[in-house]
Amino acid sequence: MFLFTTPPAREPAPVNPVVDAIRQGAEKTGTGFDYLLATAQRESALDPKARARSSSASGLFQFIEQTWLGLVRTEGPKLGLGDEANAIAAKSDGTLVVDDPRRRREILALRHDPQVASLMAGTFTQRNRDLLAAELGREPTSGDLYVAHFLGARGAVDLIRQAETAPRRPAAAEFPDAAAANRPIFFDRKGRARGAGEVYALLAASHGTQVAASAAPAFAPDQPVAFARSDGPALHGLFRTDGRRGPISEAVASLWRAGNAADAGTRGAATEPFFPRSTPPDDPEPAEPASAAAAAAPSADVPLPPRRPASLAAGAAAPQVAAQPIRLGAIGRPLDLLAFMSWRRRA
């Protein structure tokens, strides 16, 4: 009776809170979701608690302490962090400080909050975009924006210009602090200093060269869709009804294995495919002799079919059915239903 009943509704797949926070941050700041997601994947592998070993960078987007304090100070009042913003002061040399050590730890710990970090990353990206567009005279690409996330907007402008004018000049000479904290970026495995062109290409590689327009939709029609899911390619879930990964259910597979084992003789069932072959094999197996088939003892709980009439045995000549009236009860003659109905109407 299950054909006429409605199956119970399946619970939706749980939403990844980190990806959801990044999506909200992109929507609220007008930044492309694909760009923010790619940045978080490269910086922390989507781990909000990630920490760098060679610098003060921490959190989902690996903000260093001074950059984070600057963002909270300028953007915090717009995001409901007015008290935290007021607790940050600037020294004469421009260094940002928080007098209360406990308060300072709390403000820096906000980098581990995916929602706050995503909002700050979106705001930071928009600020970098405006400065890059003004300095370069063009719309910055996603690669440009990631370089700005890595080196700051001013540093990104200097690296981009150096990559255009002197691509072979070692970038470490222009960015010694960044090179000291990120040697794999500025030096190869042999210790050779990479040129500005190499460093730019290495940083921009994960973000491509597409223009990261402001307020870009999450799924732009001219860009490949990036799904943050673990169950396979796009639309894969539409054709799956459970957690199985095989082509058929285990119950059906076991029945086919049993059938293959019974019919194949010495051929192992484990080596046979799930689905029956539609074409004959190159070396067809000889048919089993009739005597061997007759000698096979049937199972006791399987009813036997009626014995086949001798007149229908293989090789026996089929009787000719004449058009004359049928004698009911004739032995050894198959019943012609059409002739029987004609005879029944005449009778």
C-alpha positions as CSV (number, residue, x, y, z in Angstrom):
1,M,0.0,0.0,0.0
2,F,3.0,2.3,0.1
3,L,2.3,3.3,-3.5
4,F,-0.6,5.5,-2.3
5,T,1.2,7.0,0.7
6,T,3.4,10.1,0.9
7,P,7.0,9.3,2.1
8,P,8.2,11.3,5.1
9,A,10.0,14.5,4.2
10,R,13.7,14.3,4.3
11,E,15.5,16.7,6.6
12,P,17.6,19.3,4.6
13,A,21.4,18.9,4.7
14,P,22.9,20.9,7.5
15,V,24.3,24.3,6.5
16,N,28.0,24.9,7.0
17,P,28.0,27.8,9.5
18,V,31.3,29.1,8.3
19,V,30.2,29.2,4.7
20,D,26.9,30.8,5.7
21,A,28.7,33.5,7.6
22,I,30.9,34.2,4.6
23,R,27.8,34.5,2.4
24,Q,26.1,36.9,4.8
25,G,29.3,39.0,5.0
26,A,29.5,39.2,1.2
27,E,25.8,40.2,0.9
28,K,26.0,42.9,3.6
29,T,29.2,44.5,2.3
30,G,28.6,44.1,-1.4
31,T,31.6,41.9,-2.0
32,G,31.7,38.9,-4.2
33,F,30.9,35.7,-2.3
34,D,33.2,33.6,-4.6
35,Y,36.1,35.9,-3.8
36,L,35.6,35.9,0.0
37,L,35.1,32.1,0.0
38,A,38.3,31.5,-2.0
39,T,40.2,33.9,0.2
40,A,39.1,32.1,3.4
41,Q,39.9,28.7,1.9
42,R,43.4,29.8,1.0
43,E,44.1,31.7,4.3
44,S,42.7,29.2,6.8
45,A,41.1,26.2,5.0
46,L,37.8,27.6,6.5
47,D,39.1,27.1,10.1
48,P,38.0,30.1,12.2
49,K,40.6,29.1,14.9
50,A,43.6,28.9,12.5
51,R,46.8,30.7,13.6
52,A,50.0,31.5,11.7
53,R,53.3,30.3,13.1
54,S,55.5,33.2,11.7
55,S,53.3,36.2,12.4
56,S,50.4,37.5,14.4
57,A,47.9,36.5,11.7
58,S,44.9,34.6,13.1
59,G,41.3,33.7,12.3
60,L,39.3,32.8,9.2
61,F,41.0,35.5,7.0
62,Q,44.3,35.6,8.9
63,F,44.2,39.3,9.8
64,I,47.4,40.4,11.6
65,E,46.8,42.3,14.9
66,Q,47.5,45.9,13.6
67,T,45.2,45.4,10.6
68,W,42.4,44.0,12.7
69,L,42.7,46.8,15.3
70,G,42.5,49.3,12.5
71,L,39.4,47.8,11.0
72,V,37.6,47.6,14.4
73,R,38.5,51.2,15.1
74,T,37.2,52.5,11.9
75,E,34.4,50.1,11.0
76,G,33.4,48.8,14.4
77,P,30.8,51.5,15.1
78,K,28.9,50.6,11.9
79,L,28.8,46.9,13.0
80,G,27.8,47.3,16.6
81,L,31.3,47.3,18.0
82,G,31.4,50.9,19.2
83,D,32.8,50.1,22.7
84,E,35.5,48.0,21.2
85,A,36.4,50.8,18.7
86,N,36.6,53.4,21.5
87,A,39.0,51.2,23.4
88,I,41.6,51.4,20.6
89,A,44.0,54.3,20.5
90,A,46.8,55.4,18.2
91,K,50.3,56.2,19.3
92,S,52.4,59.0,17.8
93,D,54.0,56.6,15.3
94,G,50.7,55.2,14.2
95,T,50.8,52.0,16.1
96,L,47.3,51.0,17.5
97,V,47.1,50.0,21.1
98,V,44.5,48.9,23.8
99,D,45.4,49.9,27.3
100,D,43.5,47.2,29.0
101,P,45.2,43.8,28.3
102,R,42.0,41.8,28.8
103,R,40.0,44.1,26.5
104,R,42.8,43.8,23.9
105,R,42.5,40.0,24.0
106,E,38.8,40.2,23.6
107,I,39.0,42.5,20.6
108,L,41.6,40.3,18.9
109,A,39.6,37.2,19.7
110,L,36.8,38.5,17.4
111,R,39.0,37.4,14.5
112,H,37.8,33.8,15.4
113,D,34.1,34.8,15.0
114,P,33.2,33.8,11.4
115,Q,30.4,36.4,11.2
116,V,32.5,39.3,12.5
117,A,35.5,38.2,10.5
118,S,33.5,37.9,7.3
119,L,32.0,41.4,7.7
120,M,35.5,42.8,8.3
121,A,36.9,41.0,5.3
122,G,34.2,42.3,3.0
123,T,34.7,45.8,4.2
124,F,38.5,45.5,3.9
125,T,38.1,44.2,0.3
126,Q,35.9,47.2,-0.6
127,R,38.4,49.6,0.8
128,N,41.2,47.9,-1.1
129,R,39.1,47.9,-4.3
130,D,38.5,51.6,-4.2
131,L,42.2,52.4,-3.6
132,L,43.4,50.0,-6.3
133,A,40.9,51.3,-8.8
134,A,42.1,54.9,-8.2
135,E,45.8,54.1,-8.3
136,L,45.8,51.6,-11.2
137,G,43.1,53.4,-13.4
138,R,41.2,50.2,-13.9
139,E,38.9,47.8,-12.1
140,P,41.1,45.5,-10.0
141,T,40.8,41.7,-10.6
142,S,40.3,39.1,-7.9
143,G,44.1,38.4,-8.0
144,D,44.8,42.1,-7.4
145,L,42.4,42.1,-4.4
146,Y,44.1,39.1,-2.9
147,V,47.5,40.7,-3.2
148,A,46.0,43.7,-1.4
149,H,44.7,41.4,1.3
150,F,48.1,39.9,1.6
151,L,50.3,43.1,1.4
152,G,47.8,45.9,2.1
153,A,46.5,48.2,-0.6
154,R,49.6,50.3,-0.9
155,G,51.8,47.2,-1.0
156,A,49.6,45.7,-3.7
157,V,50.0,48.8,-5.9
158,D,53.8,48.7,-5.5
159,L,54.0,45.0,-6.3
160,I,51.6,45.3,-9.3
161,R,53.6,48.2,-10.8
162,Q,56.9,46.4,-10.2
163,A,55.6,43.2,-11.8
164,E,54.7,45.3,-14.9
165,T,57.9,47.3,-15.1
166,A,60.6,45.1,-13.5
167,P,59.1,41.6,-13.2
168,R,62.5,40.0,-12.5
169,R,63.6,42.3,-9.6
170,P,63.5,40.3,-6.3
171,A,60.3,41.2,-4.5
172,A,61.8,40.5,-1.1
173,A,64.0,43.6,-1.4
174,E,60.8,45.8,-1.6
175,F,58.9,43.8,1.1
176,P,61.4,42.6,3.6
177,D,58.9,42.2,6.5
178,A,56.4,40.2,4.4
179,A,59.2,38.1,2.9
180,A,60.5,37.2,6.4
181,A,57.1,36.0,7.5
182,N,56.3,34.2,4.2
183,R,59.5,32.8,2.8
184,P,57.7,30.1,0.6
185,I,56.1,33.0,-1.3
186,F,59.2,35.1,-1.8
187,F,61.8,32.4,-2.1
188,D,61.8,29.1,-3.9
189,R,63.0,25.8,-2.4
190,K,66.6,26.5,-3.4
191,G,66.5,29.8,-1.6
192,R,66.4,31.9,-4.8
193,A,64.5,35.1,-4.4
194,R,61.5,35.3,-6.6
195,G,60.9,38.2,-8.9
196,A,58.0,40.6,-8.5
197,G,56.2,38.9,-11.5
198,E,56.6,35.5,-9.9
199,V,55.4,36.6,-6.5
200,Y,52.3,38.3,-8.1
201,A,51.5,35.3,-10.2
202,L,51.9,33.0,-7.1
203,L,49.6,35.1,-5.0
204,A,46.9,35.7,-7.7
205,A,46.9,32.1,-8.9
206,S,44.1,30.8,-6.6
207,H,41.8,33.8,-7.5
208,G,42.2,33.8,-11.2
209,T,42.1,36.9,-13.3
210,Q,38.4,37.7,-13.4
211,V,37.3,41.1,-12.3
212,A,35.8,41.0,-8.8
213,A,33.1,43.6,-9.3
214,S,31.4,45.3,-6.3
215,A,28.2,43.6,-5.2
216,A,28.9,40.6,-7.4
217,P,26.2,37.9,-7.1
218,A,27.2,34.6,-5.5
219,F,26.4,32.7,-8.7
220,A,27.2,35.0,-11.6
221,P,25.9,33.6,-14.9
222,D,29.3,34.1,-16.6
223,Q,31.4,32.5,-13.8
224,P,31.7,28.9,-12.8
225,V,29.5,28.0,-9.8
226,A,31.4,27.2,-6.7
227,F,29.5,24.9,-4.4
228,A,30.8,24.3,-0.9
229,R,29.4,20.8,-0.5
230,S,30.9,17.4,0.0
231,D,28.4,15.1,-1.7
232,G,29.7,15.5,-5.2
233,P,29.2,17.8,-8.2
234,A,26.5,20.3,-8.8
235,L,23.0,18.8,-9.0
236,H,24.4,15.5,-7.7
237,G,22.0,15.5,-4.8
238,L,19.0,15.7,-7.1
239,F,19.7,12.1,-8.2
240,R,20.4,10.6,-4.8
241,T,17.8,9.4,-2.4
242,D,19.9,8.0,0.4
243,G,23.5,7.7,1.6
244,R,24.4,4.9,-0.9
245,R,27.3,5.5,-3.3
246,G,26.9,2.4,-5.4
247,P,24.7,2.2,-8.5
248,I,22.2,-0.2,-7.0
249,S,21.0,-1.3,-3.5
250,E,22.9,-3.9,-1.6
251,A,19.8,-6.2,-1.6
252,V,19.6,-6.2,-5.4
253,A,23.3,-6.6,-5.7
254,S,23.3,-9.7,-3.4
255,L,20.5,-11.3,-5.5
256,W,22.5,-10.8,-8.6
257,R,25.6,-12.1,-7.0
258,A,23.7,-15.2,-5.9
259,G,22.4,-15.7,-9.4
260,N,25.8,-15.3,-11.0
261,A,27.3,-17.8,-8.5
262,A,24.6,-20.4,-9.2
263,D,24.9,-20.1,-13.0
264,A,28.6,-19.4,-13.5
265,G,30.0,-22.6,-12.0
266,T,33.6,-22.1,-11.3
267,R,33.5,-18.4,-12.2
268,G,33.6,-16.2,-9.0
269,A,30.7,-14.0,-8.3
270,A,32.9,-11.3,-6.8
271,T,34.5,-10.7,-10.2
272,E,31.2,-10.3,-12.1
273,P,29.7,-6.8,-12.7
274,F,26.5,-5.8,-11.0
275,F,24.6,-5.5,-14.2
276,P,23.9,-8.5,-16.6
277,R,25.8,-8.4,-19.9
278,S,23.8,-7.2,-22.9
279,T,26.3,-8.7,-25.4
280,P,27.6,-12.2,-25.4
281,P,31.1,-12.8,-24.1
282,D,34.0,-13.4,-26.5
283,D,34.3,-17.1,-25.3
284,P,30.7,-18.2,-24.6
285,E,30.5,-21.1,-22.1
286,P,29.0,-24.4,-23.5
287,A,25.4,-25.1,-22.6
288,E,24.9,-27.4,-19.7
289,P,23.9,-30.9,-20.8
290,A,20.3,-31.8,-20.4
291,S,21.2,-34.8,-18.3
292,A,23.1,-32.7,-15.8
293,A,20.2,-30.3,-15.6
294,A,17.8,-33.1,-14.9
295,A,20.1,-34.6,-12.3
296,A,20.1,-31.3,-10.3
297,A,17.9,-31.8,-7.3
298,P,15.4,-29.0,-6.8
299,S,14.9,-27.3,-3.4
300,A,12.2,-28.9,-1.3
301,D,10.3,-25.6,-0.8
302,V,10.1,-24.8,-4.5
303,P,6.9,-26.1,-6.3
304,L,7.7,-28.1,-9.5
305,P,6.0,-27.1,-12.7
306,P,3.7,-29.6,-14.5
307,R,5.4,-32.2,-16.6
308,R,5.7,-31.1,-20.2
309,P,3.5,-33.1,-22.7
310,A,5.5,-35.6,-24.8
311,S,4.1,-34.0,-28.0
312,L,5.8,-30.7,-27.1
313,A,9.2,-32.2,-26.4
314,A,12.1,-30.8,-28.3
315,G,12.3,-32.2,-31.8
316,A,8.7,-33.5,-31.9
317,A,6.7,-32.5,-35.0
318,A,4.0,-30.0,-34.2
319,P,0.5,-31.4,-35.0
320,Q,-1.4,-29.7,-37.7
321,V,-4.5,-27.9,-36.5
322,A,-7.3,-28.3,-39.0
323,A,-10.3,-26.0,-39.3
324,Q,-12.8,-28.7,-38.3
325,P,-14.7,-28.5,-35.0
326,I,-12.6,-29.2,-31.9
327,R,-13.3,-32.3,-29.8
328,L,-13.0,-31.2,-26.3
329,G,-10.9,-33.4,-24.1
330,A,-8.6,-34.5,-26.9
331,I,-5.4,-35.9,-25.5
332,G,-2.1,-34.5,-26.6
333,R,-3.5,-31.6,-28.7
334,P,-3.0,-28.0,-27.5
335,L,-6.1,-25.9,-27.2
336,D,-6.7,-23.4,-30.1
337,L,-8.6,-20.6,-28.3
338,L,-9.8,-19.0,-31.6
339,A,-11.1,-22.2,-32.9
340,F,-12.7,-23.0,-29.6
341,M,-14.6,-19.7,-29.5
342,S,-15.8,-20.1,-33.1
343,W,-17.1,-23.6,-32.2
344,R,-18.7,-22.2,-29.0
345,R,-20.6,-19.6,-30.9
346,R,-21.9,-22.2,-33.4
347,A,-23.0,-24.4,-30.6
